[in-house]
């Protein structure tokens, strides 16, 4: 009992040390409850006349002063009526604007009352430096999750960033530098924001661990990804682009599948002269490079000449201006030391980015330039949008980036 009490005191001290009370007070009216009402069909009889109204409750955040709300995409795309509630008592009907199922971002629009000044969240949504580790958060940092657990508004749970890892989100998309935190996340808190001690959102809830004592393990998608996707959905809505546009949300993709053990050639666990000779690998490159296990046949990498069993040793990223054709170096020449390093560069790539790879093939080193492309499974679902990809296609694509 004494141990439990001591732990509680430690948690309270932690919260006080980094100003949790101030953070909660600042953001309480930026976090909202969203009721999603949809029709539940009796599938036993398929009797449409006996449909009932099914209500789900999730958490959202105020994104802009003119009424855009961010939330979890998995719960809003089939709603027939959306209600957004603020802790101060304001309620509004919400309009479903769009959602991206790969990154789990949903956007709702409300029309606030003239005398209701919305307070958007502050988001650490900048793209971090390509040098691994240069992130707007770090392991051990205290964090707060705020949402509507079980329908109770302003529910706050605290914890720390337990780990930062490349992880597959709930849609099986590989996300670099996801946050693993030990904040308890309950029903209704899906999609809730994760705040740092400055009251800034650094991530959004994505996956909840469960079973085997893992109930307090949660994974959060970085805010910079959510911000980029949300901005594109909103821009599409305001420009009235077609709902089936492939460019609604940008999902950068090379279409490569690295060898599972490749983290430098040493990842092959066989540092032998014979293996070096087999690949024709110079000694100075032995501890760098990733080996391509496969190349998606219709992806950008294949189009520009990369092949299975190529070694990607170095990379430079430049961006070509669509109007002037001039190249700007975004990522200077660097050795590729890990798969994660390249995943970060790909996930932060912009339209028009060109990846210049130093490739080792059959003992020869040469450059291959690959213009980044749009992921074929870029399912940015606006109302009435659809995708022709099969489940088999989607399942296979999760192993490529």
N, C-alpha and C positions, 0 to 999 in steps of 0.2 A: 504493500500500500504506500509505503514511504517512497519507494522508487517511482511509482506512478505519479505521486504528488510532486516529486522533484522534477520529473519530466514535464509536467504541466507548467510548473514555475519557469523552467528553462524556455519553454515555448512562448510564455508570456513575455519573458525578458527579451527574447529574440524579436518579438513583434514590436515591443516598445523601442528597442534599440534602433530599428530602422524606420520608425515613423509610420507604422501600419495604420494607426488611427487617422493620421493626416491624409494618407493615401485614400482610405475608405471614404472619408468625408469629401474629398475632392472629386471622386469618380462615381459616387453612388447614383447620381442622376444621369450618368453616361451609360450605365448598364441597364438593360431592359428585359422584361419577360415577354416572350412571344408565344401566343396560343395558335397552333396550327389545327384547323378544323378540316377534316376530310371525310368522305363517305366510306363507311365500312360495309362491304357486300357480304351477304350470306352465301358463301361459296358452296355450301351443301345443297342449296336449292336454286342458286343463281336467280333468286327472286328479287328483282330490282326494287319492287315496291316495299320490301322490308329492310331497306338500307337504314342504317343508323349513323349518327354523327359521331365520329371518333376525334377526340381532342388530344393533342400532344403539346407539351410545354417545353420550350427550350430557351436558352439564353442568347441575347444579342447585345450589340453595342452601337451607340450613336457614332456614325462615321463622318457625317458632314452636317453643317448647320442647316441645310435645306431639306434634311429628312431622310438621307440614306442610312440604312441600318444593315450591319453585317451580322451574319449568323452561320450556323452549320447547314450545308447544302442538303444533307441526306434527309432532312425532315421537312423541307418546305416546298419541294418541287411538285408535290401532289396535293397541296392544300387548296381547298375551294374558298376558304375564308381565313384571313390572317388578322389577328388582333395583337397590337403592340401596347404594352402597359409600362408606365414609368413608376418609379417608387414614390414620386410626389403626387400620384393619383391621376395624371393625364393618361388617356387611352385614345388610340387611333386605329382605324382600319388600315392594314398594310397591303401594298400591291407587290406581288412577286415580280421582280425585275429580271433576275437571271441567276444562274448558279453554275459553278464549275465542279463537276463530280470528281475530277482527279485530285484537286487540292482541297475539296470540301468547303468551298466558299459559296455562301448564299447571300444575295442582296435583296433587301426589301425597301420600298419607298413609302414614307408617310407624308402627309401634309399637316405640319404642326400649326396649332393655333397662332394667330398673330402675336399674342402676348406670351407665348411659350418659347423662350430662347433655349434652343437645344445646345448642349455642351458636348462637342465631339471629344472622343478619347484622344490622348496623345499617344502616337505610335512610333516605336523605334523601327521604322520601315525602310531605313536606308540599306542599300546593298553593301555588304561588308567587303573588305579588301580581299583580293584573291589569295593572299598569304593565309594559309590555314591557321586558325586560332585568332585571327583578328575579327572578333565578334562583338556585338553590342551587349553580350552577357557572358557570364563565366560560371564554371562549376563551383558550387558552394554558395552562390549568391542567394539571399533570401527573396522569396516571391510570395505573392498573394493571388489566389483565384477567387473571383467574385462572380456570383451568379444567382440563379433562382432554384436552388435545390428543393425539390419536392413542392415547388410553388411558393416557397418562402423567400420573399425578396431580400436583396442585400445580404445573402448568405456568404460569409467570408471564411475561407480556409487558408492556412499558411503553411509554408514549407520552404525547402531549398531546392536549387537546381542540383539534382543528384548526379546527373551525367549529361553530356552533350554527345550525341551520336548520330551517324547516318542510319536511317531507319525507314522501313516501309510504312507508310501511313495506312489508314483503314481502307483505302482504295488500292493498296498494293503498289503505290507510286513511291519510288525511292526519294526521300527528302534528306538533303545534307543538313547536319547540325540541328536536328530536332532536339527539343529539350525534354529530358526525363526529370520529372519533379515528383515529390512525395506528398503534394497537396491532395487531401481527400476530395474526390469528385463524385457527386451523387446524381441521381436521376433529375433531370431538369437543368443540369449544369452543362449539358453537351454544347460544345462550341464556346464555352466561357473564356474570357480573356485572362491572361496571366500578366500581372503587373510587377514591375520592379519597385525599388524603394523611392523612386522619383515620381511614381504615379504614371509611368509610361507602360503601354502594352508591348511586351516583347514577344508574345506568342499566343496562340489560340489552341484550346483543347481539341485533341483529335482522337486519341486512343486511350481506353481505360483498361488497365490490367485487372485480372480477376482470377480467383481461385489460387490455391496453393500458397496462400499468404501474400498474394500480390495486389490486394485490393487498393493499396495506397500508391501504386505505381501508375503514373499517367504520363502520356506523351503529348507534346504540344508542337504544332507547326510554327516555324519562325514567322514573325510579323511581316518581315520584308516580302515573303512569298504571298501572304494573304493580301497585303496592300497592293502589290503589283496586279494580282488577279482581280481584285475588287475594282481598282481604277479602270481596268480594261472593260469590265462588265458595265460599269457606269458610263464610260465613254461611248460604248456601243449603244446603250439605251438612249443617250442624249443625242447621238448622231443618227439614230434610227436606221442603223445598218440592218441588212437582212438577218433574220434569226438563224439561218443555216450557214452563215458565214464561217469559213474555217479559221478566220483570223480574229474571231471575237476575243479569245484569250490566247495569249502567246505561251506555248509549251515548247521551249527549246529542246532539240533532239538531234543527236548524231546518228543513233541507230547502231550502237556497238555493244557487245557483250564481252567484258573482260574475262579472262580466265580466272576462275574462282580463287586460285591461290596466288595470283600475281600481285605482288606489292614490291616492285623491283624484282629482278630475276631471282633474288634470294627466296622469294615466296614459293618457288618451285621445290624448295627443300632438297636441292641436289646440286650444290655448288661444285661441280666437277669440270675438269678440263674437257671431257668428252661433250658435256652439255653446252659449254661455251662454244666449242667447235661446231656443234650441230647448228646452233643459231648464228654462228659467225659473229659473235658478240665481242667487241673490243673490251679489254680489261676495265677501262675507265667508265664503262656503262653498266658494269655488272650489278650494281646496287640500285639502278634506276630503271624506269620503264614499266609499262604494263602490256601484257600479252593479250591479243584479241582472240578470244575463243570462237566468236562468230560475228558476222556483220549482217545486219538486216538487209535483205536483198533489195528493197526499195527505199532504203534510208539514205540520208545525205552522205554518210561515210562510204557506202558502196558506190554511190553515184560519182564521187570524186576520186575513187580508186583505192580505197583501203580494202584489205583482204583479211580473211581468217589467217591466224598465225603471224600477223604483223606485230612487231613491237613498236609501241608509241613511246619514244624516248624523251622528246622535248616538245614544248608547245609555246607558241606565241599567239595572242589573240588581237586581231585588229578589227575595227569597225569601219565599214565603207559607207560614206555619206551617199544617200540615194540620189541627191540632187547634183553634187559636185563630183562624185566618184573618188574623192580623196579618202585615203586611209588614215585612221588615227589609231595608234597603238594603245590598247586597253590593258593588256597584260603583257609585260615585257617577257622576252625569252626566259624560260625556266625549265629545269629538269623535271620530268614527271616522276615523282617518288611514290605516290600512292594512287589507288583508284579513286579514293575520296577527293583528292586534290583535283582530279579532272572532273569529277561529278559536280563539284562546286562551281567550276568554271562554266560547265554546260548549263547548270540550273540558273545561273545569273546572266546568261548570254542574252543579247538583244537581237532583234531583227537586223540582218545585214552583217552580223559578226562573222569573221573568217578565222578559223582555227588553222594555224600553220604548224603541222606536226613534223618533227624529225622522226622518220620511220626507218626501222631496221628490218630488212627483208633479204633473206639468203645472203647475209654477210655484207650487204650494201646499205649505206646510209643515204637517204635522200629526203626531200621535203614533199609533203602532200598538203595542199590547201583545200579545206572543207568549209563550205558556207553552211552555217547552222540552219536547220530546217524546223518546220512545225511538226510536232508529234502527231502521227496519224490518229491517235486516240484522244486528241484534244477535245474532249466533250464539254465544251462550255455551253450548257443547256440554257438557252433562253426559252420563253414560252413557245411551245409547238416545234422546237428544234428536235432533230433526230440524228442518229448515227447508223451507218451501214456496217460497222465493225461487228464481227461475231464475238461471242464469249471466248472462243478459242483464240482468236486474234489478240484480244485484250489480255488473256492469261499469258500468252507467250511474250507479249511486249513488255511485261513487267520486269523482265530480266535484262532489258536493254535501256540505254540512256543516250 
